[in-house]
């Protein structure tokens, strides 16, 4: 946590110095007031000197005003610095996650990454906010109060040397017990986020299978689990606070008892006893304030570890030191490609070799789980191959800058995703400078112009997060139009026609064939009808190539392809 604080608070060192200086002024003013109060009692009230009371009272009023001004400015700049720290850490986490490959995202989990960028950052941010007040003021008040108490009466100060160690031991034992519980709390918050995300994403499935009660029970279990852990933590600190208050009150009684004896014997003026009592209360109150920090610091320490884990994680996929930028042709080549997921014993893909050239349509078919989506994900380096080579424009994709690589590829994923905004903002995700004419042209090719024109706001029609307010087919067509607006060299359609009816599918493929005549097109498809006229069909089976050729060639030579075709079409339709 110290390393995290040092790294992200360094840019605000001027504000930190100002806050520390103001807090020291505040602390010294608090320590000076009881001494002035003692002087008023000893030299003013006891002697009936009204002028001395008024003069010293005016000084006290001035010190109080200075104390108030310093407190207001310190809190303002302390809060501003803490909020800036939180903003910077959240930004750093977001940038780190953006650089992650799918391997790192899968390792942490989406729910955990969200928790780390929200709840965990908030825990550390609150410690910074409190630290810029309590953690700086409390030690000054404790040490300064102790010195001022000794100055008033050395013998009475012995009470503190008995009480303070007792308080420190109690706090230490409770904090040691609380640390593992705080770690558990953060993990259980991750679990709640995971269940909540799954429930919201799968609400239609839950209702379709009448599993609402089951999901409520699952959330209740996660919620109850977090509740029990939080309750255990609060019980610990529920014990601590009354215990410390009892010690504080007993200390006050002891000081009054022994102080009264010393005042009665004439060894201590009454004003000094009043000041001494105030200093004792200041010391104990400083310990109490520090206790609040001890409640927060263990949880923040756990959160900072989780944040640092994300920030320290190096993405497994990097840009090369000296990237190559070849001439754009759109030629794609897989050479003896192998891929296995991290920790897996067997490869998902092995010995994959084929070429997809500009002006050609290459289709990839195979049974479920044969590795089709994994294969096309290797081209834009969503995963890095574990063997062989993937080339684009004659250059290994690992030798290219990823931004350059991605600019050459238009990927329409299996699950079309739209961002919250408008139709136009989603389409311009492919090219921010695209005109309305370009957007309408892309929609026309993607067979989306008709339904967009029917929307009251047309291109300015709102799109909900994830495209929840449009149908699956409309979502796919908008995703295709978004890629068309980008005008890349290579188009990868990963089962992107699955939500379209046969008529729309046929019209879309015909339009793509006309408009993308010079581009390299790779289509992953489940429907055989979608790829019958492809220039090249790659058949995958159990992660290996079962056959490559045209439809007619594969019907004659590839049993796997024939099985796929006849599972969807009759012999008459094939003929």
Secondary structure as GFF3:
##gff-version 3
##sequence-region A 1 575
A	DSSP	alpha_helix	2	9	.	.	.	ID=ss1
A	DSSP	three_ten_helix	10	12	.	.	.	ID=ss2
A	DSSP	alpha_helix	13	39	.	.	.	ID=ss3
A	DSSP	pi_helix	40	45	.	.	.	ID=ss4
A	DSSP	alpha_helix	50	99	.	.	.	ID=ss5
A	DSSP	alpha_helix	102	108	.	.	.	ID=ss6
A	DSSP	alpha_helix	110	115	.	.	.	ID=ss7
A	DSSP	pi_helix	116	120	.	.	.	ID=ss8
A	DSSP	alpha_helix	121	130	.	.	.	ID=ss9
A	DSSP	pi_helix	131	135	.	.	.	ID=ss10
A	DSSP	alpha_helix	136	152	.	.	.	ID=ss11
A	DSSP	alpha_helix	158	201	.	.	.	ID=ss12
A	DSSP	alpha_helix	203	208	.	.	.	ID=ss13
A	DSSP	alpha_helix	212	264	.	.	.	ID=ss14
A	DSSP	alpha_helix	270	312	.	.	.	ID=ss15
A	DSSP	beta_strand	332	339	.	.	.	ID=ss16
A	DSSP	beta_strand	349	356	.	.	.	ID=ss17
A	DSSP	beta_strand	361	366	.	.	.	ID=ss18
A	DSSP	alpha_helix	372	377	.	.	.	ID=ss19
A	DSSP	beta_strand	387	392	.	.	.	ID=ss20
A	DSSP	beta_strand	395	396	.	.	.	ID=ss21
A	DSSP	three_ten_helix	397	399	.	.	.	ID=ss22
A	DSSP	alpha_helix	402	407	.	.	.	ID=ss23
A	DSSP	beta_strand	409	412	.	.	.	ID=ss24
A	DSSP	beta_strand	421	422	.	.	.	ID=ss25
A	DSSP	alpha_helix	423	427	.	.	.	ID=ss26
A	DSSP	alpha_helix	436	445	.	.	.	ID=ss27
A	DSSP	alpha_helix	449	454	.	.	.	ID=ss28
A	DSSP	three_ten_helix	458	460	.	.	.	ID=ss29
A	DSSP	beta_strand	462	463	.	.	.	ID=ss30
A	DSSP	three_ten_helix	465	467	.	.	.	ID=ss31
A	DSSP	alpha_helix	472	486	.	.	.	ID=ss32
A	DSSP	beta_strand	490	494	.	.	.	ID=ss33
A	DSSP	alpha_helix	502	515	.	.	.	ID=ss34
A	DSSP	beta_strand	520	524	.	.	.	ID=ss35
A	DSSP	alpha_helix	528	531	.	.	.	ID=ss36
A	DSSP	beta_strand	536	541	.	.	.	ID=ss37
A	DSSP	beta_strand	544	549	.	.	.	ID=ss38
A	DSSP	alpha_helix	551	557	.	.	.	ID=ss39
A	DSSP	alpha_helix	559	566	.	.	.	ID=ss40
A	DSSP	alpha_helix	571	574	.	.	.	ID=ss41
###
